[in-house]
Amino acid sequence: MSVNNRIVSIVDDDPGTTIFFHEALRGIPGITIFTFTDPILALEHFQDKGYAYVAVISDFKMPGLNGMEFLKKIKDSNRFVRTILMTAYTIDDNLFQEYTKKKIINGYLQKPIGLHDLIKEVDTQLDAYGVQKKISFLMSGIIQGNYSTPSL
């Protein structure tokens, strides 16, 4: 996958938030940004183009499918995709803690979100995605016997 084909999506039922975030993230090189106000449509897009996704940013409270359920479906389809949950509400929930511990949710942003914080978190998740993919590639080579471990 070419670096320029990496997809980041923003999912929030507030169109103003998706537009604002899209504009803020445009300056990050090598990504294509998709915005959705409907989590079901976002999930359909992900199922069609999931191979190119590197990160998904989702609001917590949305009609039809809440952010945690949505991000779980994303991770069930592609474990490498980095996920960021954002909300204006306080989340003190056992499920949130479990999803964070199991790496279903990789990042968290509390609204209102400053542009610097948004860009920093997305950059962090893009870096983590790259590291995760490299480790997976190296591990698959070791498992297949393509690499040998140095003798001590």
NUVEX-141710 format. One line per 4 residues: their letters; for each residue x, y, z of N, C-alpha, C, O. Coordinates in Angstrom, 2 decimals. Layout:
N
a> X Y Z X Y Z X Y Z X Y Z; ...
This chain:
152
msvn> 0.85 -1.17 0.00 0.00 0.00 0.00 0.89 1.24 0.00 1.80 1.37 0.82; 0.62 2.11 -0.90 1.36 3.36 -0.99 1.03 4.24 0.20 -0.09 4.22 0.72; 2.01 5.01 0.64 1.81 5.93 1.75 0.70 6.92 1.45 0.01 7.36 2.37; 0.51 7.28 0.19 -0.52 8.25 -0.18 -1.92 7.67 -0.23 -2.89 8.41 -0.42
nriv> -2.05 6.37 -0.06 -3.36 5.75 -0.08 -3.90 5.46 1.31 -4.89 4.75 1.46; -3.26 5.99 2.33 -3.69 5.72 3.70 -4.94 6.55 4.01 -4.98 7.76 3.78; -5.97 5.87 4.54 -7.24 6.53 4.82 -7.40 6.77 6.32 -7.16 5.89 7.14; -7.82 7.98 6.64 -8.24 8.34 7.99 -9.69 8.80 7.86 -10.00 9.64 7.01
sivd> -10.57 8.26 8.70 -11.95 8.73 8.64 -12.35 9.38 9.95 -11.85 9.05 11.02; -13.26 10.33 9.82 -13.82 11.06 10.94 -15.32 10.77 10.94 -16.00 11.02 9.95; -15.82 10.25 12.06 -17.23 9.89 12.15 -17.85 10.63 13.33 -17.50 10.39 14.48; -18.77 11.54 13.01 -19.45 12.32 14.05 -20.79 12.75 13.46 -20.85 13.18 12.31
ddpg> -21.85 12.64 14.23 -23.16 13.02 13.71 -23.31 14.53 13.56 -24.30 14.99 13.00; -22.36 15.31 14.05 -22.35 16.75 13.86 -21.50 17.10 12.64 -20.28 16.97 12.68; -22.14 17.53 11.54 -21.38 17.83 10.32 -20.33 18.92 10.52 -19.29 18.89 9.87; -20.59 19.87 11.41 -19.61 20.93 11.67 -18.31 20.37 12.22 -17.23 20.86 11.87
ttif> -18.40 19.37 13.07 -17.21 18.74 13.64 -16.41 18.02 12.56 -15.19 18.13 12.50; -17.11 17.28 11.70 -16.39 16.53 10.66 -15.68 17.48 9.69 -14.55 17.22 9.27; -16.33 18.57 9.34 -15.72 19.55 8.43 -14.51 20.21 9.08 -13.46 20.34 8.46; -14.67 20.63 10.33 -13.61 21.29 11.08 -12.39 20.36 11.21 -11.26 20.79 10.98
fhea> -12.62 19.10 11.59 -11.53 18.14 11.74 -10.87 17.83 10.40 -9.65 17.69 10.32; -11.69 17.72 9.35 -11.14 17.46 8.02 -10.16 18.56 7.64 -9.06 18.28 7.16; -10.57 19.80 7.84 -9.69 20.93 7.50 -8.42 20.92 8.35 -7.34 21.22 7.85; -8.55 20.57 9.61 -7.39 20.55 10.51 -6.38 19.47 10.12 -5.18 19.67 10.26
lrgi> -6.87 18.34 9.64 -5.99 17.20 9.34 -5.45 17.22 7.91 -4.58 16.41 7.57; -5.93 18.12 7.08 -5.48 18.19 5.68 -3.99 18.40 5.55 -3.39 18.01 4.55; -3.38 19.00 6.55 -1.95 19.29 6.49 -1.06 18.09 6.77 0.16 18.17 6.60; -1.64 16.98 7.19 -0.83 15.78 7.46 -0.55 15.09 6.12 -1.48 14.68 5.43
pgit> 0.72 14.97 5.76 1.03 14.38 4.44 0.74 12.88 4.39 0.87 12.16 5.38; 0.33 12.43 3.20 0.21 11.00 2.94 -1.10 10.36 3.37 -1.21 9.13 3.36; -2.10 11.17 3.76 -3.38 10.57 4.13 -4.51 11.17 3.29 -4.44 12.31 2.84; -5.53 10.37 3.11 -6.77 10.81 2.50 -7.82 10.76 3.60 -7.93 9.77 4.32
iftf> -8.58 11.83 3.73 -9.53 11.94 4.83 -10.95 11.79 4.29 -11.34 12.45 3.32; -11.72 10.92 4.94 -13.14 10.76 4.64 -13.91 11.16 5.88 -13.50 10.85 7.00; -15.05 11.83 5.69 -15.89 12.21 6.82 -17.27 11.60 6.65 -17.79 11.46 5.54; -17.85 11.23 7.79 -19.18 10.61 7.80 -19.97 11.16 8.97 -19.43 11.35 10.06
tdpi> -21.25 11.40 8.75 -22.14 11.77 9.84 -23.02 10.59 10.25 -23.78 10.69 11.21; -22.92 9.50 9.54 -23.69 8.29 9.83 -22.71 7.13 10.03 -22.00 6.76 9.10; -22.67 6.54 11.23 -21.72 5.46 11.48 -21.96 4.22 10.63 -21.03 3.47 10.35; -23.19 4.00 10.22 -23.49 2.84 9.37 -22.86 3.02 7.99 -22.28 2.08 7.45
lale> -22.96 4.23 7.43 -22.31 4.50 6.14 -20.79 4.41 6.26 -20.11 3.92 5.37; -20.27 4.89 7.39 -18.82 4.81 7.62 -18.38 3.36 7.68 -17.33 3.01 7.14; -19.15 2.52 8.33 -18.83 1.10 8.44 -18.87 0.43 7.06 -18.03 -0.41 6.76; -19.84 0.80 6.24 -19.91 0.25 4.88 -18.68 0.65 4.08 -18.11 -0.17 3.36
hfqd> -18.26 1.90 4.20 -17.06 2.37 3.49 -15.84 1.60 3.98 -14.99 1.20 3.18; -15.76 1.40 5.29 -14.64 0.67 5.86 -14.62 -0.77 5.35 -13.56 -1.30 5.03; -15.77 -1.39 5.27 -15.83 -2.77 4.79 -15.39 -2.87 3.33 -14.87 -3.90 2.90; -15.61 -1.81 2.57 -15.20 -1.77 1.17 -13.72 -1.43 1.00 -13.06 -1.97 0.11
kgya> -13.20 -0.55 1.84 -11.84 -0.04 1.67 -10.97 -0.24 2.91 -9.97 0.46 3.08; -11.33 -1.16 3.76 -10.64 -1.36 5.03 -9.16 -1.62 4.92 -8.40 -1.30 5.83; -8.73 -2.20 3.80 -7.30 -2.49 3.58 -6.47 -1.20 3.57 -5.28 -1.25 3.88; -7.07 -0.07 3.22 -6.33 1.19 3.09 -6.46 2.07 4.34 -5.80 3.11 4.43
yvav> -7.28 1.66 5.27 -7.49 2.47 6.48 -6.32 2.36 7.44 -5.78 1.27 7.66; -5.94 3.49 8.01 -4.92 3.50 9.06 -5.49 4.01 10.38 -4.99 3.65 11.44; -6.52 4.85 10.33 -7.09 5.38 11.57 -8.56 5.77 11.38 -8.99 6.19 10.31; -9.31 5.61 12.48 -10.71 6.02 12.51 -10.92 6.83 13.79 -10.59 6.38 14.89
isdf> -11.48 8.02 13.62 -11.82 8.90 14.74 -13.34 8.89 14.84 -14.03 9.21 13.88; -13.86 8.53 16.01 -15.30 8.42 16.15 -15.81 9.13 17.39 -15.20 9.08 18.46; -16.94 9.80 17.23 -17.64 10.37 18.37 -18.26 9.22 19.17 -18.51 8.14 18.63; -18.51 9.46 20.44 -19.10 8.44 21.28 -20.61 8.35 21.08 -21.14 7.27 20.82
kmpg> -21.31 9.48 21.21 -22.77 9.47 21.11 -23.21 9.79 19.70 -23.06 10.90 19.20; -23.77 8.76 19.05 -24.29 8.92 17.70 -25.54 8.07 17.57 -25.65 7.02 18.20; -26.49 8.51 16.76 -27.70 7.71 16.57 -27.40 6.44 15.77 -26.59 6.47 14.84; -28.03 5.37 16.12 -27.90 4.11 15.37 -26.82 3.19 15.88 -27.03 1.99 16.00
lngm> -25.65 3.74 16.18 -24.52 2.93 16.60 -23.59 3.83 17.39 -23.05 4.80 16.86; -23.39 3.52 18.68 -22.52 4.42 19.44 -21.06 4.17 19.06 -20.72 3.17 18.44; -20.21 5.11 19.45 -18.81 5.08 19.04 -18.06 3.84 19.48 -17.24 3.33 18.72; -18.32 3.35 20.68 -17.59 2.16 21.13 -18.01 0.92 20.34 -17.16 0.11 19.97
eflk> -19.30 0.77 20.07 -19.76 -0.35 19.25 -19.17 -0.26 17.84 -18.73 -1.25 17.27; -19.18 0.96 17.30 -18.64 1.20 15.96 -17.15 0.82 15.89 -16.73 0.12 14.98; -16.36 1.31 16.86 -14.93 1.02 16.84 -14.63 -0.46 17.06 -13.64 -0.98 16.54; -15.48 -1.14 17.82 -15.31 -2.59 18.00 -15.49 -3.30 16.66 -14.74 -4.22 16.33
kikd> -16.49 -2.89 15.89 -16.71 -3.49 14.57 -15.53 -3.22 13.64 -15.14 -4.09 12.86; -14.96 -2.03 13.74 -13.79 -1.68 12.93 -12.63 -2.61 13.30 -12.00 -3.20 12.41; -12.34 -2.73 14.58 -11.22 -3.58 15.03 -11.45 -5.05 14.73 -10.50 -5.78 14.45; -12.70 -5.49 14.78 -13.01 -6.88 14.43 -12.69 -7.16 12.96 -12.35 -8.29 12.60
snrf> -12.79 -6.14 12.12 -12.51 -6.29 10.69 -11.03 -6.13 10.35 -10.52 -6.80 9.46; -10.34 -5.25 11.08 -8.92 -5.00 10.80 -8.24 -4.56 12.09 -8.37 -3.42 12.52; -7.52 -5.47 12.70 -6.92 -5.22 14.02 -5.82 -4.16 13.98 -5.46 -3.63 15.03; -5.28 -3.86 12.81 -4.20 -2.89 12.71 -4.67 -1.44 12.73 -3.91 -0.55 13.10
vrti> -5.91 -1.19 12.33 -6.42 0.17 12.26 -6.39 0.80 13.65 -6.83 0.19 14.62; -5.89 2.02 13.72 -5.83 2.74 14.99 -7.15 3.47 15.20 -7.71 4.03 14.25; -7.65 3.46 16.41 -8.96 4.02 16.69 -8.86 5.09 17.79 -8.13 4.94 18.77; -9.62 6.16 17.59 -9.67 7.26 18.54 -11.14 7.54 18.85 -11.94 7.78 17.95
lmta> -11.48 7.50 20.12 -12.83 7.82 20.57 -12.82 9.25 21.11 -11.93 9.64 21.87; -13.83 10.02 20.72 -13.93 11.39 21.23 -15.34 11.61 21.77 -16.31 11.02 21.28; -15.44 12.45 22.78 -16.75 12.73 23.35 -16.73 14.02 24.16 -15.68 14.47 24.63; -17.90 14.61 24.30 -18.06 15.77 25.16 -18.48 15.33 26.56 -18.54 16.14 27.48
ytid> -18.76 14.04 26.70 -19.27 13.50 27.95 -18.16 12.78 28.71 -17.18 12.34 28.12; -18.34 12.67 29.99 -17.41 11.90 30.80 -17.77 10.43 30.65 -18.94 10.05 30.78; -16.78 9.62 30.37 -17.01 8.19 30.24 -16.38 7.50 31.44 -15.15 7.44 31.57; -17.22 7.00 32.30 -16.75 6.22 33.43 -17.47 4.89 33.33 -18.49 4.65 33.98
dnlf> -16.94 4.05 32.49 -17.67 2.86 32.08 -16.72 1.67 32.05 -15.59 1.78 31.57; -17.18 0.55 32.55 -16.35 -0.66 32.54 -16.03 -1.11 31.12 -14.92 -1.57 30.85; -17.00 -0.97 30.21 -16.77 -1.37 28.83 -15.67 -0.52 28.19 -14.82 -1.04 27.47; -15.69 0.78 28.46 -14.64 1.67 27.95 -13.28 1.22 28.46 -12.31 1.14 27.70
qeyt> -13.20 0.92 29.75 -11.94 0.45 30.34 -11.48 -0.86 29.69 -10.30 -1.03 29.38; -12.42 -1.76 29.47 -12.09 -3.04 28.84 -11.60 -2.83 27.40 -10.61 -3.43 27.00; -12.29 -1.98 26.64 -11.92 -1.72 25.25 -10.55 -1.05 25.16 -9.79 -1.30 24.23; -10.25 -0.20 26.12 -8.95 0.45 26.14 -7.86 -0.58 26.46 -6.81 -0.60 25.81
kkki> -8.12 -1.41 27.43 -7.15 -2.44 27.83 -6.89 -3.43 26.70 -5.76 -3.87 26.50; -7.94 -3.78 25.96 -7.82 -4.74 24.85 -7.37 -4.08 23.55 -7.28 -4.76 22.52; -7.09 -2.78 23.58 -6.61 -2.02 22.43 -7.66 -1.90 21.31 -7.31 -1.70 20.15; -8.93 -2.03 21.68 -10.00 -1.75 20.72 -10.08 -0.24 20.52 -10.33 0.24 19.41
ingy> -9.86 0.50 21.61 -9.76 1.95 21.55 -8.30 2.30 21.83 -7.77 1.99 22.90; -7.65 2.95 20.86 -6.23 3.28 20.99 -5.97 4.68 21.52 -4.92 4.94 22.10; -6.91 5.58 21.33 -6.74 6.96 21.77 -8.06 7.55 22.20 -9.13 7.04 21.85; -7.98 8.62 22.96 -9.19 9.25 23.50 -9.01 10.76 23.48 -7.96 11.27 23.88
lqkp> -10.03 11.47 23.03 -10.01 12.94 23.03 -11.29 13.46 23.68 -12.39 13.05 23.32; -11.13 14.36 24.63 -12.27 14.97 25.31 -12.63 16.27 24.61 -11.78 17.14 24.42; -13.90 16.42 24.21 -14.38 17.66 23.59 -14.56 18.72 24.67 -14.93 18.37 25.79; -14.33 19.98 24.39 -13.87 20.52 23.11 -12.41 20.15 22.87 -11.59 20.13 23.79
iglh> -12.10 19.86 21.63 -10.77 19.38 21.25 -10.01 20.49 20.55 -10.48 21.06 19.57; -8.85 20.80 21.07 -7.98 21.78 20.43 -7.35 21.18 19.19 -7.07 19.98 19.15; -7.12 21.99 18.18 -6.53 21.50 16.93 -5.16 20.86 17.17 -4.84 19.83 16.57; -4.35 21.46 18.03 -3.04 20.90 18.33 -3.18 19.49 18.91 -2.45 18.58 18.53
dlik> -4.13 19.32 19.83 -4.35 18.01 20.46 -4.83 16.98 19.43 -4.39 15.83 19.45; -5.71 17.39 18.53 -6.21 16.50 17.48 -5.08 16.05 16.58 -4.91 14.85 16.33; -4.31 16.99 16.08 -3.22 16.67 15.15 -2.17 15.80 15.85 -1.68 14.83 15.27; -1.84 16.13 17.09 -0.87 15.35 17.84 -1.34 13.91 18.03 -0.55 12.98 17.85
evdt> -2.60 13.73 18.39 -3.13 12.37 18.60 -3.16 11.58 17.29 -2.80 10.41 17.28; -3.57 12.21 16.21 -3.59 11.51 14.92 -2.17 11.15 14.49 -1.93 10.03 14.04; -1.22 12.06 14.64 0.18 11.74 14.33 0.68 10.57 15.16 1.36 9.68 14.65; 0.36 10.57 16.45 0.76 9.48 17.34 0.20 8.15 16.85 0.91 7.14 16.83
qlda> -1.07 8.15 16.47 -1.70 6.91 16.02 -1.15 6.46 14.65 -1.03 5.26 14.41; -0.82 7.40 13.78 -0.22 7.04 12.49 1.15 6.40 12.70 1.50 5.42 12.05; 1.93 6.97 13.61 3.24 6.39 13.94 3.07 4.99 14.53 3.80 4.07 14.16; 2.12 4.83 15.44 1.88 3.53 16.06 1.43 2.50 15.02 1.81 1.33 15.09
ygvq> 0.64 2.93 14.06 0.20 2.04 12.98 1.42 1.52 12.21 1.52 0.32 11.93; 2.33 2.43 11.86 3.53 2.03 11.11 4.38 1.05 11.88 4.86 0.06 11.32; 4.57 1.30 13.15 5.37 0.39 14.00 4.68 -0.97 14.09 5.33 -2.01 13.98; 3.39 -0.95 14.31 2.61 -2.20 14.44 2.71 -3.04 13.16 2.88 -4.26 13.24
kkis> 2.60 -2.41 12.02 2.69 -3.14 10.75 4.09 -3.72 10.54 4.22 -4.85 10.07; 5.13 -2.96 10.89 6.51 -3.46 10.75 6.75 -4.66 11.66 7.34 -5.65 11.23; 6.28 -4.58 12.89 6.44 -5.70 13.81 5.72 -6.93 13.29 6.26 -8.04 13.33; 4.52 -6.74 12.79 3.74 -7.86 12.24 4.47 -8.49 11.06 4.52 -9.71 10.94
flms> 5.02 -7.65 10.18 5.75 -8.14 9.02 6.97 -8.95 9.45 7.22 -10.04 8.93; 7.73 -8.42 10.40 8.92 -9.12 10.89 8.55 -10.43 11.58 9.21 -11.45 11.39; 7.50 -10.40 12.38 7.07 -11.61 13.09 6.61 -12.68 12.11 6.89 -13.86 12.30; 5.90 -12.28 11.06 5.44 -13.27 10.08 6.64 -13.89 9.36 6.62 -15.07 9.01
giiq> 7.68 -13.09 9.13 8.90 -13.62 8.51 9.60 -14.61 9.40 10.10 -15.63 8.93; 9.65 -14.31 10.70 10.28 -15.23 11.65 9.49 -16.53 11.75 10.07 -17.61 11.75; 8.18 -16.40 11.82 7.32 -17.59 11.92 7.46 -18.46 10.67 7.46 -19.68 10.77; 7.58 -17.84 9.52 7.71 -18.58 8.27 9.14 -19.07 8.03 9.40 -19.78 7.06
gnys> 10.04 -18.69 8.91 11.43 -19.15 8.79 12.27 -18.35 7.82 13.33 -18.81 7.40; 11.82 -17.14 7.47 12.55 -16.32 6.52 13.68 -15.53 7.20 14.57 -15.03 6.52; 13.63 -15.42 8.49 14.65 -14.70 9.23 15.23 -15.63 10.31 14.53 -16.46 10.87; 16.47 -15.47 10.58 17.05 -16.23 11.67 17.42 -15.27 12.79 17.74 -14.11 12.54
tpsl> 17.37 -15.75 14.00 17.75 -14.92 15.12 19.25 -15.03 15.30 19.81 -16.12 15.15; 19.92 -13.93 15.61 21.38 -13.99 15.77 21.75 -14.85 16.97 21.09 -14.83 18.01; 22.85 -15.61 16.81 23.31 -16.42 17.92 24.13 -15.56 18.87 24.82 -14.63 18.46; 24.04 -15.88 20.12 24.77 -15.10 21.13 26.06 -15.76 21.51 26.80 -15.24 22.34
